[in-house]
Amino acid sequence: MTPPVFPPLFSGLDAKGTCPFVLACDEASNVCDAGLVTYDLAYDRLRAAIVFAPEVPLRDAACMLPLCGVGFQNALGALAPPEVGVHLGWGGEIYLNGGLCGKLSIAASSRDPNALPDWLVIGISLDLWPPSDDTGLTPDATALYAEGCGEVDAVTLLEAWVRHTLVEINTWADDGPARLHRNWLGLAQGLDTDMTISEHRGTFIGIDENLGLLLKTEGETRLFPLTDLLTEPA
């Protein structure tokens, strides 16, 4: 396999079968440069992670999660047939033609929303092939190559994700979150439907200016900030 090629200021590190998200967090904790892209490209799954060095508090920097999702949609949209629809769940889920196909994850050096984190990592995991030929066993899940994307090379998709994410970062840095807010809402999975967030049942009615989820429950609207999605790599 030819190693992926990334834009200037980005560098690649092959995880060689280990979890790229965990590797990126470990590298970031050891003070690696921002722009490190760790990756593991197996025949049935694409996994990768990007290390960021935020210059804003975590409550603002956490928008890298939906931003990387929009970057992925733009990347796949440029490579896949036009009939392939990509939608994004607020929790980082990636849907192809309505089926769950992958997920984005977020970790940072701090969980304090007001703190300036030393590092922040966004990971992506995308199923390329379904685990079984009998896809009827998992009707709500799918895989890239089961959705008419057999010509999409995993290395090319990874390279495109990083490139398109960089474009989104530059736009966000120059213009603020308004464009990201608008673009993500246009891709949102489950908008105006009922869902359960942190044991609270309600209707997903939108996102606030920092892309936190707004859930309308009986008698009130609850805000769930993106920092609620921070996870510990394992």
C-alpha positions in Angstrom: 0.0 0.0 0.0 1.3 3.4 -0.9 1.4 5.7 2.2 -1.1 8.5 2.2 0.2 12.0 1.3 -1.1 14.9 3.4 -1.0 18.7 3.0 1.9 20.8 4.3 2.1 21.0 8.1 0.5 17.5 8.3 2.5 14.4 8.9 1.4 10.7 8.8 2.1 7.9 11.2 1.0 4.3 10.5 -0.5 2.7 13.5 0.3 -0.7 12.1 -2.8 -2.5 13.3 -3.2 -0.6 16.6 -5.8 2.0 17.3 -4.9 5.3 15.7 -7.1 7.3 18.1 -5.2 5.9 21.1 -1.9 6.4 19.3 -2.7 10.0 18.5 -3.6 10.7 22.1 -0.4 9.1 23.3 1.7 11.1 20.9 -0.1 14.3 21.8 0.5 13.7 25.5 4.1 13.3 24.7 4.0 16.8 23.0 4.0 15.9 19.3 3.4 18.5 16.7 -0.1 19.5 15.7 -1.1 18.1 12.4 -0.1 14.5 13.1 -2.4 12.1 11.3 -2.3 8.5 12.6 -4.0 5.8 10.6 -4.7 2.2 10.2 -6.1 1.0 6.8 -7.4 -2.5 6.9 -9.3 -4.2 4.2 -12.6 -3.9 6.1 -12.1 -0.6 8.0 -10.5 2.8 7.8 -9.3 4.3 11.1 -7.5 7.5 11.6 -7.0 10.4 13.9 -5.8 14.0 13.7 -3.9 15.9 16.5 -4.9 19.5 17.0 -3.3 22.3 19.2 -6.2 24.5 20.0 -5.8 28.3 20.5 -9.3 28.7 21.9 -11.0 27.3 25.1 -12.2 23.7 24.9 -15.9 24.8 24.7 -15.0 26.4 21.3 -12.4 23.9 20.1 -14.8 21.0 20.6 -16.4 22.1 17.3 -13.6 20.2 15.6 -15.8 17.1 16.0 -18.6 18.3 13.8 -16.1 20.2 11.6 -14.3 16.9 10.8 -17.6 15.4 10.0 -18.4 18.1 7.5 -14.9 17.6 6.1 -15.6 13.9 5.7 -18.9 14.5 3.9 -17.1 16.9 1.5 -14.3 14.4 0.9 -16.6 11.4 0.2 -19.0 13.6 -1.8 -16.1 14.4 -4.2 -15.2 10.7 -4.6 -18.5 8.8 -4.4 -21.4 8.5 -6.8 -23.8 11.4 -6.5 -26.6 9.2 -5.2 -24.7 8.3 -2.0 -26.1 10.4 0.9 -23.9 11.3 3.9 -25.5 12.4 7.1 -24.0 13.1 10.6 -25.2 12.4 14.0 -24.5 14.9 16.8 -22.7 12.2 18.8 -20.2 11.8 15.9 -22.1 9.1 14.0 -21.6 8.8 10.2 -24.5 7.5 8.1 -24.5 6.5 4.5 -27.9 6.3 2.8 -29.4 6.1 6.3 -27.3 3.3 7.6 -24.7 3.7 10.4 -21.3 3.3 8.8 -18.8 4.9 11.1 -18.1 7.3 14.0 -16.0 10.3 15.0 -14.6 10.5 18.5 -13.0 13.4 20.5 -10.5 13.5 23.3 -8.5 16.3 24.9 -5.9 17.0 27.5 -8.5 18.7 29.7 -12.3 18.3 30.3 -12.7 21.9 31.6 -14.7 23.8 29.0 -13.1 27.1 29.9 -9.5 25.7 29.8 -7.2 26.0 26.8 -6.3 22.4 26.1 -2.7 21.4 25.4 -4.1 19.1 22.7 -7.2 17.8 21.1 -7.7 14.6 19.0 -10.4 13.7 16.6 -10.6 10.1 15.5 -12.6 8.5 12.7 -13.6 4.9 12.2 -15.4 3.9 9.0 -16.6 0.4 7.9 -15.5 -0.4 4.4 -17.0 -3.9 4.2 -19.9 -5.3 6.2 -19.1 -8.0 8.8 -21.4 -10.4 7.0 -22.6 -11.0 3.5 -26.1 -11.2 4.9 -26.7 -7.4 5.4 -30.3 -8.1 6.4 -29.0 -9.1 9.8 -28.0 -5.5 10.5 -30.5 -3.4 8.5 -29.6 -0.2 10.4 -25.8 -0.5 9.7 -23.9 -0.4 6.4 -20.4 -0.1 5.0 -18.8 2.1 2.4 -18.4 -0.6 -0.3 -22.0 -1.8 0.3 -23.3 1.5 -0.8 -22.0 1.7 -4.3 -18.6 3.2 -3.4 -16.4 0.3 -4.6 -14.2 2.6 -6.6 -13.4 4.8 -3.6 -9.8 3.9 -2.5 -9.3 4.1 1.3 -6.0 5.9 1.0 -7.5 8.5 -1.4 -10.4 8.9 1.0 -8.1 9.5 4.0 -6.1 12.0 2.1 -9.3 13.8 0.9 -10.7 13.9 4.5 -7.6 15.7 5.8 -7.6 18.1 2.9 -11.3 19.0 3.2 -11.0 19.2 6.9 -8.2 21.7 6.5 -10.4 23.8 4.3 -13.1 23.8 6.9 -10.6 24.7 9.7 -9.4 27.7 7.7 -12.9 28.9 7.0 -13.9 28.5 10.7 -10.7 30.4 11.8 -11.5 33.2 9.3 -15.3 33.5 9.6 -16.3 32.0 12.9 -18.7 29.2 13.5 -21.7 30.4 11.5 -20.9 28.6 8.2 -20.0 25.4 10.1 -23.3 25.7 12.0 -25.3 26.0 8.8 -23.4 23.3 6.9 -23.6 20.8 9.8 -27.4 21.3 10.2 -27.8 20.6 6.5 -26.3 17.1 7.2 -27.9 16.4 10.6 -29.3 13.0 11.1 -32.4 12.8 13.4 -33.3 16.5 13.4 -36.9 17.0 14.7 -37.1 13.4 15.8 -37.2 12.0 19.3 -34.0 10.7 20.9 -32.4 10.0 24.3 -29.4 11.9 25.4 -27.8 11.2 28.8 -31.1 9.5 29.9 -33.1 12.5 28.9 -35.8 11.8 26.3 -37.0 14.6 24.0 -37.0 16.0 20.5 -33.8 17.1 18.8 -34.7 20.6 17.7 -31.3 22.1 16.7 -27.9 23.2 17.9 -26.7 26.4 19.7 -24.0 28.7 18.5 -21.3 26.4 19.8 -23.0 23.4 18.1 -24.3 22.0 21.3 -27.4 19.9 21.0 -30.8 21.3 21.9 -33.3 18.7 23.2 -36.9 19.8 23.9 -38.3 17.8 26.7 -41.5 18.2 28.7 -41.6 21.7 29.8 -38.0 22.8 28.9 -35.2 22.8 26.4 -32.0 21.2 27.5 -28.5 22.0 26.1 -25.9 19.3 25.8 -22.5 20.9 24.9 -20.0 19.1 22.6 -17.7 18.7 25.6 -20.1 16.1 26.9 -18.8 13.8 24.1 -15.2 13.8 25.3 -14.0 10.3 25.7 -11.0 8.5 27.1 -9.2 6.5 24.4 -9.1 2.8 25.2 
